[in-house]
């Protein structure tokens, strides 16, 4: 293993290695094992930006690109590609240099190889080109079958995931290659929606992998996170498209149309039990958004299945909603999270949409306490049954006294709890001494309020004395 160098020593060594590799392109004076060893040694120095300046020049990018794409040896090509990918990652300006040299086409062609290491390296290179370059991928889509290459690679990965588990599990390289391809697919589907219909052909294979892959702990890590992100964009293609036998929607496959939905919900349940709210803000928001999009175009018989799984059940109404340990209760608490604003908005939106975007159903399903903030911030009308109790002109006056009904049982619209199961509030009778202290406190408060002149009030204690309702004590 090459010695780890720092400072000027590292910079001198990089310069020395690059000079040898550049000269070799012209003179072919290295044997393949020597060339590969030099590239492997160079790779050990491309881990940080510090003192790596010689790698970020036009000549350095050109030299590594030529060894990557013009070599007759695939071993040499892959060693050089590892160096090139690291350079493109560390210094964004090198990506445009790579583009100007005309090598993206060769990377797209190499992506067609049925080799997981080639897939990993070239998908990563193309992914990096989606940032900080002027490169237009349209030519790669139109002339070099980029979308088809991505789809085919994902199909190849899906064959490694068996229901029975009899096939050999994916290797670390397989998983890394899949992750890089999914990252590339996500960005391309985001930036090139014209090609979404072609990229969406990967959806059945992605769903198959997600349903059959082993869920590690914690659950939201590669490749699961990248599978979810990819589906998030691809789901747009199926929005508003009815499911037909000739063109089935892969999100609801026959014969089990719930299998993918159940997997999404299982991952969500696992995640909200494992991560902190701060972690969930970035990790689980895409999954919640995916559930929202899928619910939007779900068949009519699938929607109740999602509502049952994600909304509070009537069995939870023996106590105020949000206090149990179910997934629905955890979602309710997240909908009020002070530290996860994006997730809070996404979860609240999901619950509102699961309530058919109807404010009354929303309040009935989650309770006004959880619903009020979302309704107000989105300028949605609040159901009268939940608000009329605010008016002191109404009998009762207490918000909790105006109740709606679920399955024939009255519920508190604020907490969602069944009325008959609410604990009785028992107040101990005040002692005479306590009554005197309370009367004194109220007298002082009213006198202060009257002194402000803001409102005209009459002290009730003073009024009681005037009316002869006060008895003098012996």
C-alpha positions in Angstrom: 0.0 0.0 0.0 1.3 3.4 -0.9 2.4 5.7 1.9 -0.1 8.4 2.8 1.5 11.7 2.1 0.5 15.2 3.1 1.4 18.8 2.2 4.0 19.5 -0.5 5.2 15.9 -0.5 1.7 14.8 -1.6 1.6 17.4 -4.3 5.1 16.4 -5.6 4.1 12.8 -5.7 0.9 13.5 -7.6 2.8 15.5 -10.1 5.4 12.7 -10.6 2.7 10.1 -11.1 0.7 12.2 -13.6 3.9 13.1 -15.6 4.6 9.3 -16.0 1.0 8.5 -17.0 0.9 11.4 -19.5 4.2 10.4 -21.1 3.0 6.8 -21.3 0.1 7.8 -23.5 2.6 9.0 -26.1 5.4 6.5 -25.7 3.7 3.4 -24.4 6.7 2.7 -22.2 4.9 1.0 -19.3 3.8 -2.6 -19.1 0.1 -3.1 -18.2 0.9 -4.2 -14.6 3.2 -1.2 -14.1 0.5 1.2 -15.5 -2.2 -0.3 -13.3 0.0 -0.1 -10.2 0.7 3.6 -10.9 -3.0 4.3 -11.2 -3.8 2.4 -8.0 -1.1 4.4 -6.2 -2.5 7.6 -7.6 -5.9 6.7 -6.4 -4.7 6.6 -2.8 -3.8 10.4 -3.0 -7.2 11.4 -4.4 -9.2 11.5 -1.2 -9.1 15.1 -0.1 -8.8 18.4 -2.0 -5.8 19.6 0.0 -2.6 19.6 -2.0 -4.3 17.8 -4.9 -4.0 20.8 -7.3 -2.1 19.0 -10.1 -5.1 16.7 -10.5 -7.5 19.5 -11.4 -5.8 20.8 -14.5 -6.9 20.4 -18.1 -4.0 18.1 -18.8 -4.7 15.9 -15.8 -8.3 15.4 -16.7 -7.4 14.7 -20.2 -4.7 12.1 -19.2 -7.1 10.3 -16.8 -9.9 10.4 -19.4 -7.7 8.9 -22.1 -6.5 6.1 -19.8 -10.2 5.5 -18.9 -11.8 5.4 -22.3 -9.0 4.9 -24.8 -7.2 2.0 -23.2 -7.3 -1.5 -24.7 -7.2 -3.0 -21.2 -10.4 -3.0 -19.1 -8.3 -3.4 -15.9 -6.4 -0.2 -16.8 -9.6 1.5 -17.8 -11.4 0.8 -14.5 -8.4 1.8 -12.4 -8.2 5.1 -14.3 -12.0 5.6 -14.0 -11.7 5.3 -10.2 -9.2 8.1 -10.2 -11.2 10.2 -12.7 -14.4 9.8 -10.7 -12.7 11.0 -7.5 -11.2 14.0 -9.3 -14.7 15.0 -10.6 -16.1 14.6 -7.2 -13.5 16.6 -5.4 -13.3 19.6 -7.8 -16.4 20.7 -9.6 -14.6 22.7 -12.2 -13.0 19.5 -13.6 -16.5 18.3 -14.7 -16.7 21.0 -17.4 -13.2 20.2 -18.5 -14.3 16.6 -19.0 -17.4 17.7 -20.9 -15.3 20.0 -23.2 -13.0 17.0 -24.0 -16.0 15.2 -25.4 -15.9 12.1 -23.2 -19.5 12.0 -21.8 -20.5 10.0 -24.9 -17.9 7.4 -24.2 -19.2 7.1 -20.6 -22.7 6.6 -21.9 -21.5 3.9 -24.3 -19.5 2.2 -21.5 -22.7 2.1 -19.4 -24.1 -0.5 -21.8 -21.6 -3.1 -20.6 -23.0 -5.9 -18.6 -20.5 -5.3 -15.8 -21.3 -4.0 -12.4 -18.0 -2.2 -11.9 -18.4 -0.4 -15.3 -21.9 0.5 -14.3 -20.8 1.9 -10.9 -18.0 4.0 -12.3 -19.7 5.4 -15.4 -23.1 6.0 -13.7 -21.2 8.0 -11.0 -19.3 10.0 -13.7 -22.5 10.8 -15.5 -24.3 11.7 -12.3 -21.6 14.2 -11.4 -22.0 15.8 -14.8 -25.6 16.7 -13.9 -24.1 19.4 -11.5 -22.0 22.4 -12.4 -21.7 21.8 -16.2 -23.4 23.0 -19.3 -23.7 19.5 -20.7 -27.0 18.6 -22.3 -27.9 14.9 -21.9 -30.4 15.0 -24.7 -27.9 13.7 -27.2 -27.2 10.7 -24.9 -30.9 10.0 -24.7 -31.5 10.3 -28.4 -28.4 8.8 -30.0 -26.8 6.6 -27.4 -29.8 5.0 -25.7 -29.0 6.3 -22.2 -32.4 5.6 -20.8 -32.5 2.1 -22.2 -29.0 1.4 -20.7 -30.2 2.6 -17.3 -33.4 0.5 -17.5 -31.5 -2.6 -18.5 -29.0 -2.3 -15.7 -31.9 -2.0 -13.2 -33.6 -5.1 -14.7 -30.3 -6.9 -14.3 -30.1 -5.9 -10.6 -33.7 -7.0 -10.0 -32.9 -10.6 -11.1 -30.7 -10.8 -8.0 -33.6 -10.3 -5.7 -35.6 -13.6 -5.3 -38.7 -14.3 -3.3 -37.3 -17.5 -2.1 -33.8 -16.2 -1.3 -32.2 -19.0 -3.3 -30.1 -16.7 -5.4 -26.8 -15.4 -4.1 -27.4 -12.0 -2.4 -26.1 -8.9 -4.1 -22.4 -8.1 -3.4 -21.2 -4.7 -2.1 -20.2 -3.7 -5.6 -23.7 -4.7 -6.9 -25.4 -2.5 -4.3 -23.1 0.4 -5.0 -23.6 0.1 -8.7 -27.4 0.1 -8.2 -27.2 3.1 -5.9 -25.2 5.1 -8.5 -27.6 4.2 -11.3 -30.6 5.2 -9.2 -29.0 8.5 -8.3 -28.4 9.1 -12.0 -32.0 8.1 -12.9 -33.4 10.5 -10.3 -31.5 13.5 -11.6 -32.3 12.8 -15.2 -36.0 12.3 -14.5 -35.9 15.6 -12.6 -34.0 17.6 -15.3 -35.3 15.9 -18.5 -39.0 15.2 -18.0 -39.3 14.7 -21.8 -37.7 11.3 -21.3 -39.7 10.3 -18.2 -41.9 7.9 -20.1 -38.9 5.9 -21.1 -37.2 6.1 -17.7 -40.5 5.0 -16.0 -40.0 1.5 -17.5 -37.6 1.0 -14.6 -40.5 1.3 -12.1 -41.5 -2.4 -12.0 -37.9 -3.5 -11.4 -37.3 -0.8 -8.8 -40.5 -1.8 -7.0 -39.5 -5.5 -7.1 -36.1 -4.7 -5.6 -37.7 -2.6 -2.9 -40.2 -5.3 -1.9 -37.6 -8.0 -1.8 -34.5 -6.3 -0.5 -33.5 -7.0 3.1 -34.4 -4.0 5.3 -31.4 -3.2 7.5 -31.6 -1.3 10.8 -31.8 1.6 10.5 -34.0 1.2 7.5 -33.4 4.4 5.5 -29.9 3.7 4.0 -28.7 2.8 0.5 -30.1 1.3 -1.6 -33.6 1.9 0.0 -33.3 5.7 0.1 -32.3 5.8 -3.6 -35.1 3.3 -4.5 -37.7 5.6 -2.8 -36.3 8.7 -4.4 -36.3 7.2 -7.9 -40.0 6.1 -7.4 -40.9 9.6 -6.3 -40.2 11.0 -9.7 -41.3 8.0 -11.8 -44.7 8.0 -10.0 -45.5 11.3 -11.9 -45.7 9.3 -15.1 -48.6 7.2 -13.8 -50.5 10.1 -12.3 -54.1 10.4 -13.7 -53.6 7.2 -15.8 -56.2 4.6 -15.2 -55.0 1.0 -14.7 -55.8 -1.2 -17.7 -54.9 -4.8 -18.4 -53.0 -3.7 -21.5 -51.0 -1.1 -19.5 -51.1 -2.1 -15.8 -49.8 0.3 -13.2 -46.7 -1.3 -11.6 -47.5 0.4 -8.3 -50.6 -1.8 -7.9 -49.6 -5.1 -9.6 -51.9 -8.1 -9.9 -52.7 -10.3 -8.1 -51.6 -8.4 -5.0 -52.4 -4.7 -5.5 -51.4 -3.8 -1.9 -47.9 -5.3 -1.8 -46.0 -2.1 -2.7 -48.2 0.1 -0.6 -47.7 -2.2 2.4 -43.9 -2.1 1.8 -43.9 1.7 1.8 -45.9 1.8 5.0 -43.7 -0.8 6.6 -40.6 1.2 5.9 -42.3 4.4 7.2 -43.4 2.6 10.4 -39.8 1.3 10.9 -38.3 4.7 10.3 -40.5 6.8 12.6 -39.7 4.3 15.4 -36.0 4.5 14.8 -34.9 8.0 14.0 -35.1 11.3 15.8 -37.4 14.0 14.4 -34.3 16.0 13.2 -33.2 12.9 11.2 -36.6 12.2 9.9 -36.8 15.7 8.4 -34.4 14.8 5.6 -34.7 11.0 5.6 -38.4 10.3 5.6 -39.9 13.3 3.9 -39.4 11.8 0.4 -41.2 8.6 1.5 -44.2 10.6 2.8 -44.3 12.5 -0.4 -44.3 9.3 -2.4 -47.2 8.0 -0.4 -49.1 11.2 -1.1 -48.4 10.9 -4.9 -49.4 7.2 -5.0 -52.6 7.9 -3.0 -53.5 10.5 -5.6 -53.6 8.0 -8.5 -54.5 4.9 -6.5 -57.5 2.8 -7.7 -60.7 3.4 -5.7 -60.4 0.1 -3.9 -56.8 0.7 -2.8 -57.4 4.1 -1.2 -59.4 2.8 1.8 -56.6 0.4 2.4 -54.2 3.3 2.8 -56.6 5.3 4.9 -57.0 2.4 7.3 -53.3 1.9 7.6 -52.3 5.6 8.1 -55.3 7.3 9.8 -56.1 6.7 13.5 -58.5 3.9 14.1 -61.6 4.1 16.3 -59.9 1.8 18.8 -57.4 4.6 19.5 -60.2 7.0 20.6 -60.3 5.6 24.2 -57.7 8.3 24.8 -56.9 11.6 23.0 -55.6 10.9 19.5 -51.8 10.9 19.2 -51.0 9.4 22.5 -50.7 5.7 21.5 -47.7 4.0 20.0 -49.3 3.2 16.6 -48.0 4.5 13.3 -51.0 6.8 13.0 -50.3 8.4 16.4 -46.6 8.9 15.6 -47.6 10.6 12.4 -50.0 12.9 14.3 -47.1 13.9 16.6 -44.8 14.5 13.7 -47.5 16.8 12.1 -46.9 19.1 15.1 -43.1 18.8 15.2 -41.3 22.1 16.0 -38.0 20.8 14.6 -39.0 19.2 11.3 -40.9 21.9 9.3 -40.8 20.1 5.9 -41.8 16.8 7.4 -44.5 18.5 9.5 -46.0 20.0 6.3 -45.7 16.8 4.3 -47.3 14.6 7.0 -50.2 17.1 7.6 -50.8 17.2 3.8 -50.8 13.4 3.7 -53.4 13.2 6.5 -55.5 15.9 4.9 -55.4 14.1 1.5 -56.2 10.8 3.2 -59.3 12.6 4.5 -60.3 13.3 0.9 -59.2 16.9 1.2 -62.4 17.6 3.3 -61.9 19.8 6.3 -64.7 18.2 8.3 -63.4 14.7 7.7 -59.9 15.9 8.5 -61.0 17.2 11.9 -63.0 14.1 12.6 -60.1 11.9 11.6 -57.3 13.6 13.5 -58.9 16.0 16.0 -59.1 19.8 15.7 -56.0 20.1 17.9 -53.9 18.5 15.2 -55.8 19.9 12.2 -56.2 23.5 13.2 -52.7 24.7 12.3 -52.8 23.1 8.8 -56.2 24.5 8.1 -55.3 28.0 9.1 -52.0 28.2 7.3 -53.6 26.9 4.1 -56.6 29.3 4.5 -59.0 26.4 4.6 -62.5 26.9 6.2 -62.7 25.4 9.7 -65.8 23.2 10.3 -68.5 25.0 12.2 -68.9 22.1 14.6 -65.4 22.6 15.7 -65.5 26.4 16.1 -69.0 27.5 17.2 -68.2 26.7 20.8 -65.6 29.5 20.8 -68.5 32.0 20.8 -69.5 33.0 24.3 -73.0 33.6 22.9 -73.4 29.9 22.3 -74.6 27.7 25.1 -71.9 25.8 26.7 -69.1 28.1 25.6 -66.5 25.3 25.9 -65.0 24.1 22.6 -65.0 20.6 23.8 -68.8 20.6 24.3 -69.5 20.8 20.6 -69.0 17.2 19.4 -69.1 15.3 16.2 -69.8 11.6 15.8 -67.9 8.5 14.8 -69.7 5.2 14.5 -72.6 6.6 16.4 -70.4 7.7 19.4 -69.9 11.3 20.3 -66.3 12.5 20.2 -64.5 15.6 21.4 -63.6 17.4 18.2 -60.5 18.9 19.7 -58.9 15.7 21.1 -60.7 13.1 19.0 -61.4 11.1 22.2 -64.8 9.3 22.6 -66.8 11.5 25.0 -67.9 8.8 27.3 -64.3 7.7 27.8 -63.1 11.2 28.9 -62.0 11.2 32.5 -64.3 13.0 34.9 -62.8 16.2 36.2 -63.2 16.1 40.0 -62.4 19.3 41.9 -62.0 19.2 45.7 -64.3 21.5 47.6 -62.4 24.7 48.6 -61.9 25.4 52.3 -63.2 28.7 53.7 -59.7 29.9 54.0 -59.0 29.1 50.4 -62.2 30.9 49.3 -61.1 34.0 51.2 -57.7 34.0 49.6 -59.2 33.6 46.1 -61.7 36.4 46.8 -58.8 38.7 47.9 -56.9 37.8 44.8 -59.8 38.6 42.5 -60.5 41.9 44.3 -56.9 43.0 43.7 -57.0 42.0 40.0 -60.3 43.9 39.4 -59.1 47.0 41.2 -56.0 47.0 39.0 -58.0 46.5 35.9 -60.4 49.3 36.8 -57.4 51.6 37.5 -56.2 51.2 33.9 -59.2 53.0 32.6 -59.1 50.7 29.5 -62.4 49.0 30.3 -65.2 49.9 32.7 -65.7 47.1 35.2 -67.3 46.8 38.6 -65.5 44.8 41.2 -67.8 41.8 42.0 -66.7 41.9 45.6 -67.6 45.5 45.9 -70.9 44.9 44.2 -71.7 42.0 46.6 -71.1 44.3 49.6 -73.4 47.0 48.1 -76.1 44.5 47.5 -75.9 43.2 51.1 -74.7 39.7 50.0 -71.6 40.0 52.3 -71.9 38.8 55.9 -69.7 40.3 58.6 -67.9 37.8 60.7 -67.9 38.0 64.5 
